């Protein structure tokens, strides 16, 4: 993957009505795997200067990623990569989080908790 570009079309794929059918296609599964690996790579490259924009992008992607996780529930490699991405994101950002009430990550999960 030459470069990761998160265009609106990338995010709208999670909004498709036929997402369950799409999730059964090998091409869609492979594309999701490539996207998740690219996101993991971006998360692994976080520095103090890039932490804020990467974390903001992760927050924007939380809803679509949760919908994709539900749609690709029958595809274990995608589920594994989603869990790895979540772990990498937490690991990369934990050293940059400052004490606040409530922590920003909890707010993100609370915002998206009612979606399912």
N, C-alpha and C positions, 0 to 999 in steps of 0.2 A: 504494500500500500504506500504509494508515493507520498501522500500527504492527507491528513485527516481534515476534512472540511465538513463542519456541521451546518448544513444548509437547512432551511425550513422543511424541505422535502424529506430529509433524513429523519427529522422528528415526527413528521406527519405519518410516516409508515406505521408507527405504533397506534395511530388513530383509525386505520383501515377497518372496515366492517368485515372483510374476509381475512382477518389476521390469523384466525385458527387454520384456515385452508392454506394460507401462505406459509405458516409455520411447519406444515408437513412437507414442503418442497425442499429438496436438498440444496438448491441454489440459495434459497433464503436462509437456511441454517448456516451455510458457509459464510454468507455475507454478514450475518449477525456475529459469527465467531470472529471474523476479521475486524469488525467494528469494535467489539469488546477488547480484542487484543490491542488495537490502536489506542483505545481509551486507557487501558492498563499502562501502555508505554508512556502516554502523556502524564499519567498520574505518577509514574516512577521517576519522571524527570523534574519533579517539582523542586523549586528552590524558594528561598524567602521572597524573591522578587516575583516569582510566577505563581505563588501559592494562591493569592486572592483571585486572579482570573480563572485558574483551573478549578478552584473550589466553587466559584460562581457557575461555571459550565456544568460541574457535577450536580449542582442544585437544580439547574434548568433541565437536566437529563433525567432526574430522579423519576418523575411521573412516567415518561415514555419507557424507561427501563423497567419499571415495575409492571407495566402493561405487557412488555415483551417477555418478561419472566413468566407471567401467567400464560401467555400464548405458547411459549416454547417449553412448557412444563414437561412435556413428553420427550424432550431432547436433552439427555444428561450432559453432553459437552457444553451446551449453551448455559445450562444451570450452573455447571462448575465454573465457567468463565465469569458469570454474573457474580457468584460468590467471591471469586478471586478478585474481581474488580472492587467489590465492596470492601474486602479486606485491605487491598492495596491503597484504596482511597483513605480509609481510616488510618492506616499506618503512615501514609505520606503527610497527612494533615494534623495528626495528633500533636506534633511538636510545635505547631504554629497556632494552635487554639489557645485563646486566653480565657481566663475565668470570667464567666458571665452567667446570668440567670435568665432563662434557661439556655443551655448550650445550643448553638445554631443547628447542629445535626438533629437534635431532638425536635426542633421546630420544623425541619424539613420532613421528617417522618410523620409528625402530627398533621401536616398539611396534606399529605398523600395517603393517610391511613384510611380515610373514608372512601377511597376509590374502588375498593374491592368488596 
